[in-house]
Every structure is written in C-alpha cells, then in structure tokens.
Amino acid sequence: MESALKEKIEETVIEILRGSNMDEATEFKIRKSASEKLGIDLSVPERKKFVRQVVEAFLLEQQAKEAANAAVEEEEQQADDEPEKEMEMKKEVEEEVEEEEEEEDVKPKIVGEKEFDDEGDLIICRLSDKRRVTIQDFRGKTLVSIREYYKVDGKDRPSAKGISLTVEQWSALKDNVSEIEKVISKMQCRLE
C-alpha cells in the first residue's frame, strides 16, 4: 500500500475516532465509516490490518493521555487539599529514595540473566536512578516504555512522566538513531 493512501486512511480513521463515542465504537464501524468517507474498500486484508493498527495506536495514545491527566488531577487535588502534608510526604519519599540508593545490598529481581521490576516488566536498562527502559505487554501489544519511577511502600511505581512506544514506533525511532546522533553532534559543535 502506498504511503499517500496510508496517510489518507490514517487521517480519516483518526478523525472518525475523535468524533466517536468510544463506548459504542467498534473497529468494524470505524473501518466501515472510513471506507464510505474515502470511497475505497477497507475490508481488503492489508487495509483492514492497517486500520486495526491505527485504531490500536489511537487507543493506546488515549489511555496514556488519560493516565497522565488522572495523575495530574490527582496531584492537583492533593496539592489543594493538603499542601503542607504533601510537601512533607515528598520530602520523606526523597529521603527514602536517597537512603535506598545508598544501600548497596538492595538487589533487583533477577531471573536468569534478566531483571524485572515490581510490575513484572522486563528492565532493559536503567538510564538513571529514576528512569529506565522496560518491555511490557499491554492488552496483547508489546510496548517499549521509557519512564520515570518513584517509590511507594518500598516498591517502584511508574509515573506518568514517560512514553510507551509500540513495536512499529520503536522501529521508526531505531531507524532514525543515526540521524538523531548527527544532529546532536552538530548542535554540540555549535555550542562549543
């Protein structure tokens, strides 16, 4: 399928999704509506599969936005309710994190050669004390997550700060790493 057609289909499907009641929408209804709007048959296996990918990516993006919004709303609510208590709790959490980082005998869960977090997700690497890259299964989709974590009751919990990429998105990023590195090098040369 040519890229111009893919782009048209994706734009149309996303437009329909944004205007749909998500409690009643189905992939079939979205595909049928897009097919009628574009005047092309989207039930062909290749197009059907592409529409499914667009719908799934849209839903994942919406869930991530909802989770981020919920986290922000929760933080705002807590800040409004008890600002002093919140500050004390944050300070305690920061102190706990610092103490735990200083402890050398704290070991991650390791199975064979692989390390897993408290949620059971595979830790690929740690970017810093609070940031890591994990691989997780979310509703049957494999996601590469780059996320900040915080401690609650001695357990690492993912924060809303971060991003989860589908395998396709990860491939697109990976394919462009050399270009990103070139731009970074050029920018660093300009700053020096």
C-alpha positions in Angstrom: 0.0 0.0 0.0 1.5 3.4 -1.0 2.3 5.9 1.7 -0.1 8.6 0.4 -3.0 6.2 0.7 -1.9 5.1 4.2 -1.7 8.7 5.3 -5.2 9.4 3.9 -6.6 6.3 5.7 -4.9 7.2 8.9 -6.1 10.8 8.9 -9.7 9.7 8.2 -9.7 6.9 10.8 -8.3 9.3 13.5 -10.8 12.0 12.6 -13.7 9.4 12.9 -12.3 8.1 16.2 -12.1 11.6 17.7 -15.7 12.2 16.8 -16.9 8.8 18.0 -18.5 7.7 21.3 -15.7 5.2 22.4 -18.2 3.2 24.4 -20.2 2.3 21.3 -17.4 2.4 18.6 -16.1 -0.8 17.2 -13.2 -1.4 14.8 -15.7 -2.6 12.2 -17.9 0.6 12.5 -14.8 2.8 12.2 -13.5 0.9 9.2 -16.9 1.0 7.5 -17.3 4.7 8.1 -13.8 5.5 6.8 -14.4 3.3 3.8 -17.6 5.2 3.0 -15.9 8.6 3.6 -12.9 7.7 1.4 -14.9 5.8 -1.2 -12.5 2.8 -1.1 -12.8 -0.8 0.2 -11.0 -1.0 3.5 -12.0 -4.7 4.1 -9.1 -5.9 2.0 -6.8 -7.7 4.4 -3.8 -5.3 4.1 -6.0 -2.2 4.6 -8.0 -3.9 7.3 -4.8 -4.7 9.2 -3.6 -1.1 8.7 -6.9 0.3 10.1 -6.6 -2.0 13.1 -3.1 -0.7 13.8 -4.3 2.9 13.6 -7.2 2.2 15.9 -5.0 0.4 18.4 -2.3 3.1 18.3 -5.0 5.8 18.9 -6.5 3.8 21.8 -3.1 3.4 23.4 -2.4 7.1 23.0 -5.8 8.0 24.6 -5.1 5.7 27.5 -1.7 7.2 28.0 -3.2 10.7 27.9 -6.0 9.7 30.4 -3.4 8.2 32.7 -1.3 11.4 32.6 -4.4 13.6 33.1 -5.5 11.4 36.0 -2.1 11.7 37.6 -2.0 15.5 37.1 -5.6 15.8 38.5 -4.6 13.6 41.5 -1.5 15.7 42.1 -3.6 18.9 41.9 -6.2 17.6 44.2 -3.7 16.5 46.7 -1.9 19.9 46.4 -5.3 21.7 47.0 -6.3 19.5 49.9 -3.1 19.4 51.9 -0.1 21.3 50.6 1.9 21.1 53.7 1.3 17.4 54.2 2.2 16.8 50.5 5.5 18.6 50.9 6.3 16.5 54.0 5.4 13.3 52.1 7.6 14.3 49.1 10.5 15.1 51.4 10.1 11.7 53.1 9.9 9.9 49.8 13.0 11.7 48.6 14.9 10.8 51.8 13.8 7.2 51.4 15.0 7.1 47.8 18.3 8.6 48.8 18.7 6.1 51.7 17.8 3.2 49.4 20.2 4.4 46.7 23.0 4.5 49.3 22.3 0.9 50.4 24.5 -1.5 48.5 22.7 -4.7 49.4 19.4 -3.8 47.6 19.2 -6.2 44.7 16.7 -6.1 41.8 14.6 -9.1 41.0 16.7 -11.2 38.6 15.5 -14.3 36.8 18.4 -16.0 34.9 20.2 -13.0 33.3 17.0 -10.9 33.1 15.9 -8.2 35.6 12.2 -7.5 36.2 10.5 -4.6 38.0 7.8 -4.8 40.7 5.1 -4.9 37.9 6.8 -7.9 36.3 8.1 -5.9 33.3 11.5 -6.7 31.8 14.0 -4.0 32.6 16.2 -3.5 29.5 18.4 -0.7 31.0 18.5 2.0 33.7 19.0 5.5 32.3 19.4 7.0 35.7 18.3 6.2 39.3 14.7 7.1 38.5 14.5 6.4 34.7 14.5 3.1 32.9 13.6 1.3 29.7 11.3 -1.6 30.1 9.5 -4.0 27.8 5.9 -4.7 28.7 2.8 -6.5 27.4 -0.3 -4.2 27.4 -3.5 -5.7 26.2 -1.6 -8.1 23.9 0.7 -5.4 22.5 4.4 -5.3 23.2 5.5 -1.8 24.3 8.9 -0.3 24.8 8.5 2.1 27.8 10.9 4.9 28.8 9.6 6.1 32.1 10.4 7.7 35.4 9.7 5.7 38.6 9.1 6.6 42.2 8.9 4.5 45.4 5.8 3.9 47.4 5.8 1.5 50.3 9.2 0.2 49.2 8.0 -0.6 45.7 8.9 1.1 42.4 5.9 2.6 40.7 5.8 4.1 37.2 5.0 7.7 37.0 3.0 9.5 34.2 6.3 11.0 33.1 7.5 9.0 30.1 6.4 7.4 26.9 5.4 3.9 25.7 6.2 3.1 22.1 4.6 0.3 20.0 6.9 -2.0 18.2 6.3 0.0 15.0 7.1 3.3 16.7 10.2 1.8 18.3 11.4 0.6 14.8 10.8 4.1 13.4 12.9 5.6 16.2 15.6 3.0 15.9 15.8 3.5 12.2 16.5 7.2 12.8 19.1 7.0 15.5 22.0 7.8 13.3 20.2 10.9 12.0 19.5 12.0 15.6 23.1 11.4 16.5 24.3 13.6 13.6 22.0 16.4 14.7 23.2 16.1 18.3 26.8 16.3 17.1 26.2 19.4 15.0 24.4 21.1 17.9 27.2 20.2 20.3 29.8 21.6 17.9 27.8 24.9 17.7 27.7 25.2 21.5 31.4 24.7 21.9 
